[in-house]
Amino acid sequence: HKFLTKDNSLDMHTLMPRRQNCMEFKMRLETRSIDGTIVWSEIFNSTITVGLHRKEDGNLQFKINENLYKNCSANLHLNCTSANGTMTTFKNAGLNLERSKIIGMVCRAKAYIQDGDLNSRSFSACFTDTGTPCEEERSDSALIGLGSIGGG
């Protein structure tokens, strides 16, 4: 049991498990009324976000943004849409993506260390097979909906 500080807040750093050895985590916080009834419950996950680092030799090289996970072996989960609107979802081992896998598509990526629940992960900014940012997204774009699938 943890109690609120004088300013009615929680120090999240004291609640999080020790982060080491490239381990992701999930933690549930609950508040209960005096009679023990749960009045609020939320799950917090470790945060891993990915950004496009560079383009070289027909590959797109991504990087982990958080210092804590920069030296960890991570993988990518991609949601891509072709010019005709066909959506494709796939996993890529590692952070190096062959451009040929996404030719003619616009994509968003999530990084993960351990395979499992990716719904709480945020997607990267939209990018094309050339590694450039997508054109301004229209309200009728299929990718608008993709960003919200699973809390992205």
C-alpha positions as CSV (number, residue, x, y, z in Angstrom):
1,H,0.0,0.0,0.0
2,K,1.2,3.5,-0.9
3,F,-0.2,6.7,0.3
4,L,-0.5,10.1,-1.3
5,T,2.1,12.8,-0.6
6,K,1.2,16.0,1.1
7,D,0.1,17.5,-2.2
8,N,-2.2,14.5,-3.0
9,S,0.1,13.0,-5.6
10,L,1.9,9.7,-6.1
11,D,5.6,9.5,-6.7
12,M,5.6,7.1,-9.7
13,H,9.3,6.4,-9.5
14,T,8.9,4.8,-6.1
15,L,6.1,2.6,-7.5
16,M,7.9,1.3,-10.6
17,P,9.9,-1.9,-10.4
18,R,13.7,-1.7,-10.8
19,R,14.4,-1.4,-14.5
20,Q,17.3,-3.5,-15.6
21,N,18.3,-6.2,-18.0
22,C,16.1,-4.8,-20.8
23,M,12.9,-6.0,-19.1
24,E,9.6,-4.4,-19.9
25,F,6.9,-4.2,-17.2
26,K,3.2,-3.7,-16.5
27,M,1.9,-2.4,-13.3
28,R,-1.7,-1.9,-12.0
29,L,-2.6,1.0,-9.7
30,E,-5.9,1.0,-7.9
31,T,-7.5,3.3,-5.5
32,R,-10.1,2.0,-3.1
33,S,-12.7,3.7,-0.9
34,I,-12.8,3.3,2.8
35,D,-15.1,0.3,2.5
36,G,-12.6,-1.4,0.1
37,T,-14.5,-0.8,-3.2
38,I,-12.2,-0.1,-6.1
39,V,-13.0,3.4,-7.4
40,W,-10.2,3.7,-9.9
41,S,-7.9,1.2,-11.6
42,E,-5.3,1.7,-14.4
43,I,-2.5,-0.3,-15.9
44,F,0.8,1.4,-16.6
45,N,3.4,-0.1,-18.9
46,S,7.0,0.6,-19.5
47,T,7.4,3.0,-22.4
48,I,9.4,2.2,-25.5
49,T,9.0,4.5,-28.5
50,V,10.8,4.3,-31.8
51,G,12.0,6.8,-34.3
52,L,13.5,6.6,-37.8
53,H,17.2,7.1,-37.3
54,R,18.7,6.8,-40.9
55,K,18.3,5.4,-44.3
56,E,21.1,3.4,-45.9
57,D,21.6,0.6,-48.5
58,G,17.9,0.0,-49.1
59,N,17.2,-0.2,-45.4
60,L,15.4,1.9,-42.8
61,Q,17.3,1.9,-39.5
62,F,15.2,2.7,-36.4
63,K,16.3,3.7,-32.9
64,I,14.8,3.4,-29.5
65,N,14.2,6.9,-28.1
66,E,14.4,6.1,-24.3
67,N,17.9,6.0,-22.9
68,L,17.0,3.1,-20.6
69,Y,16.3,0.8,-23.6
70,K,18.8,2.2,-26.2
71,N,21.2,-0.8,-25.8
72,C,18.5,-3.5,-25.8
73,S,17.6,-5.8,-28.7
74,A,14.2,-4.7,-29.9
75,N,11.8,-5.6,-32.7
76,L,9.3,-3.7,-34.7
77,H,5.5,-4.1,-35.1
78,L,4.4,-2.3,-38.2
79,N,1.0,-1.2,-39.5
80,C,1.1,-0.2,-43.2
81,T,-1.4,0.9,-45.8
82,S,-0.9,0.6,-49.5
83,A,-2.0,3.2,-52.0
84,N,-5.2,1.2,-52.7
85,G,-6.1,1.1,-49.0
86,T,-5.1,-2.4,-48.2
87,M,-3.8,-2.6,-44.6
88,T,-0.9,-4.9,-43.6
89,T,0.3,-5.7,-40.1
90,F,3.6,-7.6,-39.6
91,K,6.5,-8.0,-37.2
92,N,10.1,-7.3,-38.1
93,A,13.0,-8.9,-36.2
94,G,15.3,-6.1,-35.1
95,L,15.2,-2.4,-35.8
96,N,16.6,-2.7,-39.3
97,L,13.8,-2.8,-41.9
98,E,14.3,-3.7,-45.6
99,R,12.6,-1.0,-47.6
100,S,11.5,-3.7,-50.1
101,K,9.0,-5.0,-47.5
102,I,7.0,-1.7,-47.6
103,I,7.4,-0.4,-51.1
104,G,4.5,1.9,-52.0
105,M,3.1,1.9,-48.5
106,V,2.8,4.4,-45.6
107,C,3.5,2.9,-42.2
108,R,3.7,3.4,-38.5
109,A,5.9,1.3,-36.2
110,K,5.9,0.2,-32.5
111,A,9.0,-1.1,-30.8
112,Y,9.0,-4.0,-28.3
113,I,11.5,-6.1,-26.5
114,Q,9.3,-9.0,-25.3
115,D,6.6,-10.4,-27.5
116,G,3.2,-9.8,-25.9
117,D,0.6,-7.2,-25.5
118,L,1.4,-4.3,-27.9
119,N,-2.0,-2.5,-27.5
120,S,-0.6,0.0,-25.0
121,R,2.4,1.0,-27.1
122,S,2.3,4.1,-29.2
123,F,2.9,4.1,-32.9
124,S,5.7,6.2,-34.4
125,A,5.0,9.1,-36.7
126,C,3.9,8.0,-40.2
127,F,6.7,7.3,-42.7
128,T,7.0,6.1,-46.3
129,D,9.1,3.4,-47.9
130,T,11.7,6.1,-48.6
131,G,11.9,7.0,-44.9
132,T,10.4,10.4,-45.4
133,P,7.4,11.5,-43.3
134,C,4.0,10.9,-44.8
135,E,2.2,13.7,-46.4
136,E,-0.2,15.5,-44.2
137,E,-2.8,12.9,-43.3
138,R,-6.3,13.5,-44.5
139,S,-9.3,12.9,-42.3
140,D,-10.4,10.0,-44.7
141,S,-6.9,8.3,-44.4
142,A,-6.9,4.7,-43.1
143,L,-3.9,5.5,-41.0
144,I,-5.9,7.9,-38.8
145,G,-7.8,4.9,-37.5
146,L,-4.7,2.8,-37.2
147,G,-3.1,5.2,-34.8
148,S,-6.0,4.6,-32.4
149,I,-6.0,0.8,-32.6
150,G,-4.8,-0.5,-29.3
151,G,-4.1,2.9,-27.6
152,G,-1.7,4.1,-30.3
